[in-house]
């Protein structure tokens, strides 16, 4: 689960949210018991959200559970809907992006 904390933090920071702001957003989305402390625990791999909270987090960021929990290379499950040519083009694009970073 080490990947989860890292990915969550990067996703949160990518939206320029503080842990407090993100906790408030999750509360508005129905995760009533989430606090800044909860977010900190998740990001430091000292805790893991309930499955319902995990689903809300993934929906909020538009990523798959596989991406955030298991470290899949592809953030969205739409990749798997592509045909062989589409996957090849997506793979080439991702590699190009990685080379430029």
Secondary structure, 3 states (H helix, E strand, C coil): CHHHHHHHHHHHHHCCCCHHHHHHHHHHCCCCCCCHHHHHHHHCCCCCCCHHHHHHHHHHHCCCHHHHHHCCCCCCHHHHHCCHHHHHHHHHHHHHHHHCC
